[in-house]
Amino acid sequence: MDIHKELDTRGLNCPLPILKAKKALAEMESGQLLKVLATDPGSTRDFQAFARQTGNELVEQSSQGDEFIHVLKRR
């Protein structure tokens, strides 16, 4: 997977990871991938809803310990 931009939102709680991801995606080109690192347990649900509402594709979600990884594809 060719990640174009990585965003570290560890330590931030909702809605900050979503807001930062929205800003980062706005600066990217269509088809590019954004990887977001988060520690907010609610971020999994939040990014699923964000993808549905914005039309950006949620390519992958995973967790490693207390960290959550979200990969979004810019529409």
All heavy atoms as a GROMACS GRO file, in nm:
protein
  587
    1MET      N    1   0.085  -0.118   0.000
    1MET     CA    2   0.000   0.000   0.000
    1MET      C    3   0.090   0.125   0.000
    1MET      O    4   0.179   0.136   0.080
    1MET     CB    5  -0.090  -0.003   0.124
    1MET     CG    6  -0.205   0.090   0.112
    1MET     SD    7  -0.328   0.084   0.246
    1MET     CE    8  -0.320  -0.078   0.313
    2ASP      N    9   0.062   0.215  -0.091
    2ASP     CA   10   0.144   0.336  -0.108
    2ASP      C   11   0.079   0.453  -0.035
    2ASP      O   12  -0.008   0.521  -0.089
    2ASP     CB   13   0.158   0.365  -0.258
    2ASP     CG   14   0.261   0.473  -0.285
    2ASP    OD1   15   0.340   0.504  -0.195
    2ASP    OD2   16   0.260   0.527  -0.396
    3ILE      N   17   0.121   0.475   0.090
    3ILE     CA   18   0.066   0.584   0.171
    3ILE      C   19   0.129   0.715   0.126
    3ILE      O   20   0.251   0.728   0.118
    3ILE     CB   21   0.095   0.559   0.322
    3ILE    CG1   22   0.036   0.426   0.369
    3ILE    CG2   23   0.044   0.676   0.406
    3ILE    CD1   24  -0.113   0.416   0.364
    4HIS      N   25   0.045   0.814   0.097
    4HIS     CA   26   0.094   0.944   0.051
    4HIS      C   27   0.117   1.042   0.165
    4HIS      O   28   0.201   1.130   0.156
    4HIS     CB   29  -0.003   1.004  -0.050
    4HIS     CG   30  -0.015   0.921  -0.173
    4HIS    ND1   31  -0.109   0.822  -0.188
    4HIS    CD2   32   0.059   0.921  -0.287
    4HIS    CE1   33  -0.093   0.765  -0.306
    4HIS    NE2   34   0.008   0.823  -0.368
    5LYS      N   35   0.040   1.025   0.273
    5LYS     CA   36   0.053   1.117   0.386
    5LYS      C   37   0.017   1.042   0.514
    5LYS      O   38  -0.076   0.960   0.515
    5LYS     CB   39  -0.041   1.235   0.366
    5LYS     CG   40  -0.020   1.350   0.461
    5LYS     CD   41  -0.102   1.471   0.417
    5LYS     CE   42  -0.044   1.596   0.475
    5LYS     NZ   43  -0.107   1.716   0.422
    6GLU      N   44   0.090   1.070   0.621
    6GLU     CA   45   0.061   1.009   0.751
    6GLU      C   46   0.031   1.119   0.851
    6GLU      O   47   0.101   1.220   0.856
    6GLU     CB   48   0.179   0.923   0.797
    6GLU     CG   49   0.147   0.841   0.920
    6GLU     CD   50   0.253   0.736   0.950
    6GLU    OE1   51   0.291   0.660   0.859
    6GLU    OE2   52   0.298   0.732   1.066
    7LEU      N   53  -0.071   1.094   0.931
    7LEU     CA   54  -0.117   1.193   1.028
    7LEU      C   55  -0.116   1.131   1.166
    7LEU      O   56  -0.178   1.026   1.188
    7LEU     CB   57  -0.260   1.236   0.989
    7LEU     CG   58  -0.325   1.351   1.061
    7LEU    CD1   59  -0.244   1.479   1.045
    7LEU    CD2   60  -0.465   1.372   1.007
    8ASP      N   61  -0.045   1.192   1.260
    8ASP     CA   62  -0.036   1.140   1.396
    8ASP      C   63  -0.132   1.218   1.485
    8ASP      O   64  -0.107   1.334   1.517
    8ASP     CB   65   0.108   1.153   1.447
    8ASP     CG   66   0.128   1.090   1.584
    8ASP    OD1   67   0.028   1.048   1.647
    8ASP    OD2   68   0.244   1.084   1.628
    9THR      N   69  -0.242   1.153   1.523
    9THR     CA   70  -0.340   1.219   1.613
    9THR      C   71  -0.343   1.149   1.748
    9THR      O   72  -0.440   1.162   1.822
    9THR     CB   73  -0.481   1.220   1.551
    9THR    OG1   74  -0.529   1.085   1.539
    9THR    CG2   75  -0.481   1.287   1.415
   10ARG      N   76  -0.237   1.076   1.779
   10ARG     CA   77  -0.232   1.006   1.909
   10ARG      C   78  -0.240   1.108   2.022
   10ARG      O   79  -0.177   1.213   2.016
   10ARG     CB   80  -0.105   0.923   1.919
   10ARG     CG   81  -0.106   0.805   1.821
   10ARG     CD   82   0.021   0.727   1.826
   10ARG     NE   83   0.128   0.806   1.763
   10ARG     CZ   84   0.245   0.757   1.728
   10ARG    NH1   85   0.273   0.631   1.747
   10ARG    NH2   86   0.335   0.835   1.671
   11GLY      N   87  -0.321   1.075   2.122
   11GLY     CA   88  -0.339   1.164   2.236
   11GLY      C   89  -0.454   1.262   2.219
   11GLY      O   90  -0.492   1.330   2.314
   12LEU      N   91  -0.510   1.270   2.100
   12LEU     CA   92  -0.622   1.361   2.073
   12LEU      C   93  -0.754   1.284   2.077
   12LEU      O   94  -0.760   1.168   2.037
   12LEU     CB   95  -0.607   1.427   1.936
   12LEU     CG   96  -0.481   1.510   1.914
   12LEU    CD1   97  -0.478   1.562   1.772
   12LEU    CD2   98  -0.473   1.624   2.013
   13ASN      N   99  -0.857   1.350   2.126
   13ASN     CA  100  -0.989   1.287   2.132
   13ASN      C  101  -1.083   1.351   2.031
   13ASN      O  102  -1.058   1.460   1.982
   13ASN     CB  103  -1.047   1.298   2.274
   13ASN     CG  104  -0.970   1.213   2.372
   13ASN    OD1  105  -0.931   1.101   2.342
   13ASN    ND2  106  -0.947   1.265   2.490
   14CYS      N  107  -1.192   1.281   2.004
   14CYS     CA  108  -1.295   1.327   1.911
   14CYS      C  109  -1.336   1.470   1.948
   14CYS      O  110  -1.350   1.499   2.067
   14CYS     CB  111  -1.414   1.232   1.920
   14CYS     SG  112  -1.544   1.271   1.804
   15PRO      N  113  -1.351   1.557   1.854
   15PRO     CA  114  -1.351   1.536   1.709
   15PRO      C  115  -1.217   1.570   1.642
   15PRO      O  116  -1.212   1.574   1.520
   15PRO     CB  117  -1.458   1.634   1.662
   15PRO     CG  118  -1.439   1.752   1.752
   15PRO     CD  119  -1.401   1.691   1.887
   16LEU      N  120  -1.112   1.592   1.719
   16LEU     CA  121  -0.986   1.639   1.661
   16LEU      C  122  -0.925   1.546   1.556
   16LEU      O  123  -0.881   1.594   1.451
   16LEU     CB  124  -0.885   1.673   1.771
   16LEU     CG  125  -0.920   1.799   1.851
   16LEU    CD1  126  -0.823   1.818   1.967
   16LEU    CD2  127  -0.919   1.922   1.762
   17PRO      N  128  -0.920   1.412   1.577
   17PRO     CA  129  -0.864   1.328   1.470
   17PRO      C  130  -0.940   1.341   1.338
   17PRO      O  131  -0.878   1.347   1.231
   17PRO     CB  132  -0.875   1.186   1.528
   17PRO     CG  133  -0.869   1.207   1.676
   17PRO     CD  134  -0.945   1.335   1.700
   18ILE      N  135  -1.072   1.351   1.345
   18ILE     CA  136  -1.154   1.365   1.225
   18ILE      C  137  -1.127   1.501   1.159
   18ILE      O  138  -1.111   1.509   1.037
   18ILE     CB  139  -1.304   1.351   1.258
   18ILE    CG1  140  -1.336   1.207   1.302
   18ILE    CG2  141  -1.391   1.394   1.141
   18ILE    CD1  142  -1.329   1.104   1.194
   19LEU      N  143  -1.122   1.606   1.238
   19LEU     CA  144  -1.101   1.740   1.183
   19LEU      C  145  -0.964   1.750   1.115
   19LEU      O  146  -0.951   1.807   1.007
   19LEU     CB  147  -1.113   1.846   1.292
   19LEU     CG  148  -1.253   1.863   1.352
   19LEU    CD1  149  -1.250   1.961   1.468
   19LEU    CD2  150  -1.352   1.908   1.246
   20LYS      N  151  -0.862   1.692   1.179
   20LYS     CA  152  -0.728   1.695   1.119
   20LYS      C  153  -0.723   1.611   0.992
   20LYS      O  154  -0.657   1.648   0.895
   20LYS     CB  155  -0.624   1.648   1.222
   20LYS     CG  156  -0.602   1.751   1.333
   20LYS     CD  157  -0.492   1.709   1.426
   20LYS     CE  158  -0.462   1.814   1.530
   20LYS     NZ  159  -0.393   1.930   1.476
   21ALA      N  160  -0.793   1.498   0.991
   21ALA     CA  161  -0.797   1.414   0.872
   21ALA      C  162  -0.869   1.486   0.759
   21ALA      O  163  -0.826   1.480   0.643
   21ALA     CB  164  -0.866   1.281   0.903
   22LYS      N  165  -0.978   1.554   0.792
   22LYS     CA  166  -1.053   1.627   0.690
   22LYS      C  167  -0.965   1.733   0.624
   22LYS      O  168  -0.962   1.748   0.502
   22LYS     CB  169  -1.176   1.692   0.755
   22LYS     CG  170  -1.265   1.764   0.658
   22LYS     CD  171  -1.388   1.820   0.727
   22LYS     CE  172  -1.478   1.890   0.628
   22LYS     NZ  173  -1.598   1.942   0.690
   23LYS      N  174  -0.888   1.805   0.706
   23LYS     CA  175  -0.798   1.909   0.655
   23LYS      C  176  -0.689   1.847   0.567
   23LYS      O  177  -0.658   1.898   0.459
   23LYS     CB  178  -0.735   1.985   0.772
   23LYS     CG  179  -0.646   2.099   0.728
   23LYS     CD  180  -0.597   2.178   0.847
   23LYS     CE  181  -0.525   2.302   0.801
   23LYS     NZ  182  -0.384   2.303   0.819
   24ALA      N  183  -0.632   1.736   0.612
   24ALA     CA  184  -0.525   1.670   0.536
   24ALA      C  185  -0.578   1.619   0.402
   24ALA      O  186  -0.513   1.634   0.298
   24ALA     CB  187  -0.466   1.555   0.617
   25LEU      N  188  -0.697   1.559   0.403
   25LEU     CA  189  -0.755   1.507   0.278
   25LEU      C  190  -0.782   1.619   0.178
   25LEU      O  191  -0.768   1.600   0.058
   25LEU     CB  192  -0.884   1.430   0.308
   25LEU     CG  193  -0.865   1.292   0.368
   25LEU    CD1  194  -0.997   1.240   0.424
   25LEU    CD2  195  -0.809   1.195   0.266
   26ALA      N  196  -0.820   1.737   0.228
   26ALA     CA  197  -0.849   1.850   0.141
   26ALA      C  198  -0.724   1.895   0.064
   26ALA      O  199  -0.734   1.951  -0.045
   26ALA     CB  200  -0.906   1.966   0.222
   27GLU      N  201  -0.606   1.867   0.121
   27GLU     CA  202  -0.480   1.907   0.057
   27GLU      C  203  -0.424   1.798  -0.035
   27GLU      O  204  -0.321   1.818  -0.097
   27GLU     CB  205  -0.378   1.939   0.167
   27GLU     CG  206  -0.420   2.054   0.256
   27GLU     CD  207  -0.332   2.067   0.380
   27GLU    OE1  208  -0.246   1.980   0.404
   27GLU    OE2  209  -0.353   2.164   0.454
   28MET      N  210  -0.493   1.685  -0.042
   28MET     CA  211  -0.444   1.571  -0.121
   28MET      C  212  -0.519   1.560  -0.253
   28MET      O  213  -0.625   1.619  -0.270
   28MET     CB  214  -0.459   1.442  -0.039
   28MET     CG  215  -0.374   1.442   0.087
   28MET     SD  216  -0.410   1.304   0.198
   28MET     CE  217  -0.356   1.165   0.100
   29GLU      N  218  -0.462   1.483  -0.344
   29GLU     CA  219  -0.525   1.460  -0.474
   29GLU      C  220  -0.613   1.336  -0.468
   29GLU      O  221  -0.591   1.246  -0.386
   29GLU     CB  222  -0.417   1.443  -0.581
   29GLU     CG  223  -0.337   1.569  -0.607
   29GLU     CD  224  -0.232   1.549  -0.714
   29GLU    OE1  225  -0.249   1.459  -0.797
   29GLU    OE2  226  -0.134   1.625  -0.714
   30SER      N  227  -0.709   1.330  -0.557
   30SER     CA  228  -0.799   1.216  -0.565
   30SER      C  229  -0.720   1.086  -0.584
   30SER      O  230  -0.626   1.081  -0.662
   30SER     CB  231  -0.895   1.236  -0.682
   30SER     OG  232  -0.984   1.127  -0.691
   31GLY      N  233  -0.757   0.984  -0.507
   31GLY     CA  234  -0.692   0.854  -0.516
   31GLY      C  235  -0.575   0.835  -0.420
   31GLY      O  236  -0.528   0.723  -0.401
   32GLN      N  237  -0.527   0.943  -0.359
   32GLN     CA  238  -0.415   0.931  -0.266
   32GLN      C  239  -0.463   0.875  -0.132
   32GLN      O  240  -0.579   0.890  -0.095
   32GLN     CB  241  -0.347   1.066  -0.245
   32GLN     CG  242  -0.270   1.114  -0.366
   32GLN     CD  243  -0.189   1.239  -0.339
   32GLN    OE1  244  -0.233   1.328  -0.268
   32GLN    NE2  245  -0.070   1.245  -0.398
   33LEU      N  246  -0.370   0.811  -0.060
   33LEU     CA  247  -0.402   0.747   0.067
   33LEU      C  248  -0.349   0.827   0.186
   33LEU      O  249  -0.235   0.873   0.185
   33LEU     CB  250  -0.344   0.606   0.072
   33LEU     CG  251  -0.397   0.506  -0.031
   33LEU    CD1  252  -0.325   0.374  -0.017
   33LEU    CD2  253  -0.546   0.488  -0.016
   34LEU      N  254  -0.433   0.838   0.288
   34LEU     CA  255  -0.398   0.904   0.414
   34LEU      C  256  -0.403   0.801   0.525
   34LEU      O  257  -0.504   0.732   0.542
   34LEU     CB  258  -0.498   1.016   0.445
   34LEU     CG  259  -0.485   1.082   0.583
   34LEU    CD1  260  -0.354   1.158   0.597
   34LEU    CD2  261  -0.603   1.174   0.610
   35LYS      N  262  -0.295   0.790   0.600
   35LYS     CA  263  -0.289   0.700   0.715
   35LYS      C  264  -0.300   0.784   0.841
   35LYS      O  265  -0.224   0.880   0.859
   35LYS     CB  266  -0.157   0.622   0.715
   35LYS     CG  267  -0.141   0.526   0.830
   35LYS     CD  268  -0.009   0.452   0.816
   35LYS     CE  269   0.014   0.352   0.927
   35LYS     NZ  270   0.142   0.280   0.909
   36VAL      N  271  -0.395   0.750   0.928
   36VAL     CA  272  -0.416   0.825   1.052
   36VAL      C  273  -0.388   0.733   1.170
   36VAL      O  274  -0.445   0.625   1.181
   36VAL     CB  275  -0.561   0.878   1.062
   36VAL    CG1  276  -0.578   0.961   1.188
   36VAL    CG2  277  -0.597   0.960   0.939
   37LEU      N  278  -0.298   0.777   1.259
   37LEU     CA  279  -0.270   0.705   1.383
   37LEU      C  280  -0.348   0.773   1.495
   37LEU      O  281  -0.342   0.895   1.508
   37LEU     CB  282  -0.121   0.710   1.414
   37LEU     CG  283  -0.026   0.662   1.304
   37LEU    CD1  284   0.119   0.686   1.345
   37LEU    CD2  285  -0.050   0.516   1.275
   38ALA      N  286  -0.421   0.694   1.573
   38ALA     CA  287  -0.503   0.752   1.679
   38ALA      C  288  -0.499   0.663   1.803
   38ALA      O  289  -0.468   0.544   1.795
   38ALA     CB  290  -0.647   0.766   1.631
   39THR      N  291  -0.530   0.722   1.918
   39THR     CA  292  -0.541   0.645   2.043
   39THR      C  293  -0.682   0.651   2.099
   39THR      O  294  -0.712   0.583   2.196
   39THR     CB  295  -0.442   0.697   2.150
   39THR    OG1  296  -0.456   0.839   2.161
   39THR    CG2  297  -0.299   0.663   2.113
   40ASP      N  298  -0.769   0.729   2.039
   40ASP     CA  299  -0.908   0.741   2.083
   40ASP      C  300  -0.984   0.615   2.041
   40ASP      O  301  -0.997   0.589   1.922
   40ASP     CB  302  -0.971   0.865   2.020
   40ASP     CG  303  -1.115   0.887   2.061
   40ASP    OD1  304  -1.169   0.806   2.140
   40ASP    OD2  305  -1.175   0.985   2.014
   41PRO      N  306  -1.034   0.536   2.138
   41PRO     CA  307  -1.105   0.412   2.102
   41PRO      C  308  -1.228   0.438   2.016
   41PRO      O  309  -1.267   0.353   1.936
   41PRO     CB  310  -1.147   0.353   2.237
   41PRO     CG  311  -1.064   0.421   2.339
   41PRO     CD  312  -1.024   0.554   2.282
   42GLY      N  313  -1.288   0.555   2.027
   42GLY     CA  314  -1.405   0.589   1.946
   42GLY      C  315  -1.370   0.623   1.802
   42GLY      O  316  -1.459   0.637   1.718
   43SER      N  317  -1.241   0.633   1.772
   43SER     CA  318  -1.201   0.674   1.638
   43SER      C  319  -1.240   0.571   1.532
   43SER      O  320  -1.266   0.608   1.417
   43SER     CB  321  -1.051   0.703   1.631
   43SER     OG  322  -0.974   0.586   1.650
   44THR      N  323  -1.248   0.444   1.568
   44THR     CA  324  -1.287   0.342   1.471
   44THR      C  325  -1.427   0.372   1.418
   44THR      O  326  -1.449   0.379   1.297
   44THR     CB  327  -1.281   0.201   1.535
   44THR    OG1  328  -1.147   0.175   1.575
   44THR    CG2  329  -1.327   0.094   1.437
   45ARG      N  330  -1.518   0.392   1.507
   45ARG     CA  331  -1.657   0.424   1.471
   45ARG      C  332  -1.664   0.561   1.402
   45ARG      O  333  -1.735   0.579   1.302
   45ARG     CB  334  -1.743   0.421   1.597
   45ARG     CG  335  -1.890   0.439   1.577
   45ARG     CD  336  -1.966   0.433   1.711
   45ARG     NE  337  -1.919   0.536   1.804
   45ARG     CZ  338  -1.847   0.514   1.914
   45ARG    NH1  339  -1.811   0.393   1.947
   45ARG    NH2  340  -1.808   0.613   1.990
   46ASP      N  341  -1.589   0.657   1.453
   46ASP     CA  342  -1.590   0.792   1.397
   46ASP      C  343  -1.543   0.794   1.251
   46ASP      O  344  -1.603   0.861   1.167
   46ASP     CB  345  -1.501   0.886   1.479
   46ASP     CG  346  -1.553   0.910   1.620
   46ASP    OD1  347  -1.673   0.885   1.644
   46ASP    OD2  348  -1.474   0.953   1.705
   47PHE      N  349  -1.436   0.721   1.220
   47PHE     CA  350  -1.384   0.720   1.084
   47PHE      C  351  -1.475   0.644   0.988
   47PHE      O  352  -1.483   0.677   0.871
   47PHE     CB  353  -1.240   0.669   1.078
   47PHE     CG  354  -1.140   0.777   1.106
   47PHE    CD1  355  -1.083   0.791   1.232
   47PHE    CD2  356  -1.105   0.868   1.009
   47PHE    CE1  357  -0.993   0.894   1.260
   47PHE    CE2  358  -1.014   0.971   1.035
   47PHE     CZ  359  -0.959   0.984   1.160
   48GLN      N  360  -1.547   0.544   1.039
   48GLN     CA  361  -1.645   0.475   0.955
   48GLN      C  362  -1.756   0.571   0.914
   48GLN      O  363  -1.795   0.578   0.797
   48GLN     CB  364  -1.703   0.354   1.029
   48GLN     CG  365  -1.602   0.242   1.048
   48GLN     CD  366  -1.649   0.136   1.146
   48GLN    OE1  367  -1.756   0.144   1.206
   48GLN    NE2  368  -1.567   0.033   1.162
   49ALA      N  369  -1.806   0.648   1.011
   49ALA     CA  370  -1.912   0.745   0.983
   49ALA      C  371  -1.859   0.857   0.892
   49ALA      O  372  -1.928   0.901   0.799
   49ALA     CB  373  -1.965   0.804   1.113
   50PHE      N  374  -1.737   0.902   0.917
   50PHE     CA  375  -1.676   1.007   0.837
   50PHE      C  376  -1.667   0.965   0.690
   50PHE      O  377  -1.700   1.042   0.600
   50PHE     CB  378  -1.537   1.040   0.893
   50PHE     CG  379  -1.459   1.138   0.810
   50PHE    CD1  380  -1.490   1.273   0.810
   50PHE    CD2  381  -1.352   1.096   0.732
   50PHE    CE1  382  -1.417   1.364   0.733
   50PHE    CE2  383  -1.278   1.184   0.656
   50PHE     CZ  384  -1.312   1.319   0.657
   51ALA      N  385  -1.624   0.842   0.666
   51ALA     CA  386  -1.611   0.793   0.528
   51ALA      C  387  -1.748   0.788   0.460
   51ALA      O  388  -1.761   0.828   0.345
   51ALA     CB  389  -1.545   0.655   0.528
   52ARG      N  390  -1.848   0.739   0.531
   52ARG     CA  391  -1.983   0.734   0.473
   52ARG      C  392  -2.034   0.873   0.438
   52ARG      O  393  -2.094   0.895   0.333
   52ARG     CB  394  -2.081   0.669   0.572
   52ARG     CG  395  -2.082   0.518   0.569
   52ARG     CD  396  -2.201   0.461   0.643
   52ARG     NE  397  -2.218   0.512   0.777
   52ARG     CZ  398  -2.159   0.463   0.885
   52ARG    NH1  399  -2.078   0.360   0.876
   52ARG    NH2  400  -2.182   0.516   1.004
   53GLN      N  401  -2.010   0.969   0.526
   53GLN     CA  402  -2.065   1.104   0.507
   53GLN      C  403  -1.991   1.184   0.401
   53GLN      O  404  -2.050   1.270   0.336
   53GLN     CB  405  -2.061   1.180   0.640
   53GLN     CG  406  -2.158   1.125   0.742
   53GLN     CD  407  -2.136   1.183   0.882
   53GLN    OE1  408  -2.045   1.262   0.904
   53GLN    NE2  409  -2.219   1.142   0.975
   54THR      N  410  -1.862   1.157   0.382
   54THR     CA  411  -1.782   1.239   0.290
   54THR      C  412  -1.759   1.174   0.155
   54THR      O  413  -1.714   1.240   0.062
   54THR     CB  414  -1.645   1.272   0.352
   54THR    OG1  415  -1.573   1.150   0.372
   54THR    CG2  416  -1.659   1.348   0.483
   55GLY      N  417  -1.782   1.044   0.145
   55GLY     CA  418  -1.757   0.975   0.019
   55GLY      C  419  -1.613   0.930   0.001
   55GLY      O  420  -1.580   0.868  -0.099
   56ASN      N  421  -1.527   0.962   0.098
   56ASN     CA  422  -1.390   0.909   0.094
   56ASN      C  423  -1.396   0.761   0.134
   56ASN      O  424  -1.480   0.721   0.214
   56ASN     CB  425  -1.300   0.986   0.191
   56ASN     CG  426  -1.280   1.130   0.148
   56ASN    OD1  427  -1.228   1.156   0.041
   56ASN    ND2  428  -1.325   1.223   0.230
   57GLU      N  429  -1.308   0.681   0.077
   57GLU     CA  430  -1.311   0.537   0.102
   57GLU      C  431  -1.225   0.502   0.223
   57GLU      O  432  -1.109   0.542   0.232
   57GLU     CB  433  -1.259   0.462  -0.020
   57GLU     CG  434  -1.262   0.312  -0.004
   57GLU     CD  435  -1.202   0.238  -0.123
   57GLU    OE1  436  -1.180   0.301  -0.229
   57GLU    OE2  437  -1.176   0.118  -0.109
   58LEU      N  438  -1.284   0.426   0.316
   58LEU     CA  439  -1.209   0.374   0.430
   58LEU      C  440  -1.148   0.242   0.384
   58LEU      O  441  -1.216   0.140   0.373
   58LEU     CB  442  -1.302   0.354   0.550
   58LEU     CG  443  -1.236   0.314   0.681
   58LEU    CD1  444  -1.132   0.416   0.725
   58LEU    CD2  445  -1.342   0.298   0.789
   59VAL      N  446  -1.020   0.244   0.351
   59VAL     CA  447  -0.952   0.131   0.291
   59VAL      C  448  -0.920   0.024   0.395
   59VAL      O  449  -0.932  -0.095   0.370
   59VAL     CB  450  -0.822   0.176   0.220
   59VAL    CG1  451  -0.746   0.059   0.162
   59VAL    CG2  452  -0.854   0.277   0.112
   60GLU      N  453  -0.879   0.068   0.513
   60GLU     CA  454  -0.833  -0.028   0.615
   60GLU      C  455  -0.845   0.033   0.753
   60GLU      O  456  -0.824   0.153   0.771
   60GLU     CB  457  -0.687  -0.063   0.586
   60GLU     CG  458  -0.625  -0.163   0.679
   60GLU     CD  459  -0.481  -0.191   0.643
   60GLU    OE1  460  -0.455  -0.238   0.530
   60GLU    OE2  461  -0.393  -0.164   0.728
   61GLN      N  462  -0.878  -0.053   0.850
   61GLN     CA  463  -0.873  -0.014   0.991
   61GLN      C  464  -0.809  -0.130   1.067
   61GLN      O  465  -0.841  -0.246   1.041
   61GLN     CB  466  -1.013   0.011   1.048
   61GLN     CG  467  -1.074   0.141   1.005
   61GLN     CD  468  -1.204   0.169   1.077
   61GLN    OE1  469  -1.295   0.087   1.077
   61GLN    NE2  470  -1.213   0.285   1.138
   62SER      N  471  -0.721  -0.096   1.159
   62SER     CA  472  -0.659  -0.199   1.241
   62SER      C  473  -0.620  -0.138   1.375
   62SER      O  474  -0.624  -0.016   1.392
   62SER     CB  475  -0.537  -0.260   1.171
   62SER     OG  476  -0.439  -0.160   1.149
   63SER      N  477  -0.584  -0.224   1.468
   63SER     CA  478  -0.537  -0.174   1.598
   63SER      C  479  -0.414  -0.253   1.639
   63SER      O  480  -0.400  -0.372   1.606
   63SER     CB  481  -0.647  -0.185   1.703
   63SER     OG  482  -0.686  -0.319   1.721
   64GLN      N  483  -0.325  -0.184   1.707
   64GLN     CA  484  -0.205  -0.245   1.763
   64GLN      C  485  -0.193  -0.195   1.905
   64GLN      O  486  -0.157  -0.079   1.927
   64GLN     CB  487  -0.082  -0.206   1.681
   64GLN     CG  488  -0.085  -0.259   1.539
   64GLN     CD  489   0.034  -0.212   1.457
   64GLN    OE1  490   0.107  -0.120   1.496
   64GLN    NE2  491   0.053  -0.271   1.341
   65GLY      N  492  -0.229  -0.279   2.000
   65GLY     CA  493  -0.229  -0.237   2.140
   65GLY      C  494  -0.335  -0.131   2.160
   65GLY      O  495  -0.452  -0.152   2.129
   66ASP      N  496  -0.294  -0.014   2.209
   66ASP     CA  497  -0.390   0.094   2.232
   66ASP      C  498  -0.390   0.197   2.119
   66ASP      O  499  -0.440   0.307   2.135
   66ASP     CB  500  -0.365   0.162   2.367
   66ASP     CG  501  -0.227   0.226   2.377
   66ASP    OD1  502  -0.144   0.204   2.286
   66ASP    OD2  503  -0.202   0.296   2.476
   67GLU      N  504  -0.330   0.161   2.005
   67GLU     CA  505  -0.328   0.249   1.889
   67GLU      C  506  -0.420   0.196   1.780
   67GLU      O  507  -0.429   0.076   1.759
   67GLU     CB  508  -0.187   0.264   1.833
   67GLU     CG  509  -0.097   0.344   1.923
   67GLU     CD  510   0.037   0.374   1.857
   67GLU    OE1  511   0.059   0.337   1.741
   67GLU    OE2  512   0.119   0.436   1.924
   68PHE      N  513  -0.485   0.289   1.713
   68PHE     CA  514  -0.577   0.255   1.605
   68PHE      C  515  -0.524   0.318   1.477
   68PHE      O  516  -0.483   0.433   1.476
   68PHE     CB  517  -0.718   0.307   1.637
   68PHE     CG  518  -0.770   0.251   1.766
   68PHE    CD1  519  -0.747   0.316   1.886
   68PHE    CD2  520  -0.839   0.131   1.768
   68PHE    CE1  521  -0.793   0.265   2.005
   68PHE    CE2  522  -0.886   0.078   1.887
   68PHE     CZ  523  -0.863   0.145   2.006
   69ILE      N  524  -0.528   0.240   1.368
   69ILE     CA  525  -0.475   0.286   1.240
   69ILE      C  526  -0.590   0.288   1.140
   69ILE      O  527  -0.664   0.189   1.126
   69ILE     CB  528  -0.363   0.195   1.191
   69ILE    CG1  529  -0.250   0.194   1.294
   69ILE    CG2  530  -0.313   0.239   1.054
   69ILE    CD1  531  -0.152   0.081   1.279
   70HIS      N  532  -0.607   0.402   1.074
   70HIS     CA  533  -0.713   0.419   0.975
   70HIS      C  534  -0.648   0.464   0.845
   70HIS      O  535  -0.564   0.555   0.846
   70HIS     CB  536  -0.813   0.527   1.020
   70HIS     CG  537  -0.854   0.511   1.163
   70HIS    ND1  538  -0.946   0.417   1.205
   70HIS    CD2  539  -0.815   0.575   1.276
   70HIS    CE1  540  -0.963   0.426   1.336
   70HIS    NE2  541  -0.883   0.521   1.380
   71VAL      N  542  -0.685   0.400   0.735
   71VAL     CA  543  -0.632   0.439   0.604
   71VAL      C  544  -0.751   0.481   0.518
   71VAL      O  545  -0.844   0.402   0.497
   71VAL     CB  546  -0.553   0.325   0.536
   71VAL    CG1  547  -0.504   0.370   0.398
   71VAL    CG2  548  -0.437   0.283   0.624
   72LEU      N  549  -0.747   0.605   0.471
   72LEU     CA  550  -0.854   0.661   0.390
   72LEU      C  551  -0.802   0.693   0.249
   72LEU      O  552  -0.687   0.738   0.234
   72LEU     CB  553  -0.906   0.790   0.452
   72LEU     CG  554  -0.976   0.776   0.586
   72LEU    CD1  555  -0.954   0.898   0.670
   72LEU    CD2  556  -1.123   0.751   0.567
   73LYS      N  557  -0.887   0.671   0.151
   73LYS     CA  558  -0.852   0.707   0.014
   73LYS      C  559  -0.934   0.831  -0.024
   73LYS      O  560  -1.055   0.832  -0.013
   73LYS     CB  561  -0.883   0.595  -0.084
   73LYS     CG  562  -0.844   0.630  -0.228
   73LYS     CD  563  -0.895   0.528  -0.326
   73LYS     CE  564  -0.797   0.416  -0.341
   73LYS     NZ  565  -0.836   0.324  -0.451
   74ARG      N  566  -0.862   0.934  -0.068
   74ARG     CA  567  -0.926   1.060  -0.107
   74ARG      C  568  -1.014   1.035  -0.229
   74ARG      O  569  -0.972   0.975  -0.326
   74ARG     CB  570  -0.817   1.163  -0.138
   74ARG     CG  571  -0.865   1.291  -0.203
   74ARG     CD  572  -0.918   1.386  -0.098
   74ARG     NE  573  -0.914   1.523  -0.143
   74ARG     CZ  574  -1.013   1.584  -0.209
   74ARG    NH1  575  -1.122   1.521  -0.241
   74ARG    NH2  576  -1.001   1.712  -0.241
   75ARG      N  577  -1.136   1.082  -0.222
   75ARG     CA  578  -1.229   1.062  -0.336
   75ARG      C  579  -1.196   1.155  -0.449
   75ARG      O  580  -1.127   1.251  -0.439
   75ARG     CB  581  -1.373   1.080  -0.294
   75ARG     CG  582  -1.403   1.220  -0.242
   75ARG     CD  583  -1.550   1.232  -0.207
   75ARG     NE  584  -1.566   1.351  -0.125
   75ARG     CZ  585  -1.630   1.458  -0.165
   75ARG    NH1  586  -1.688   1.463  -0.282
   75ARG    NH2  587  -1.640   1.564  -0.088
   0.00000   0.00000   0.00000
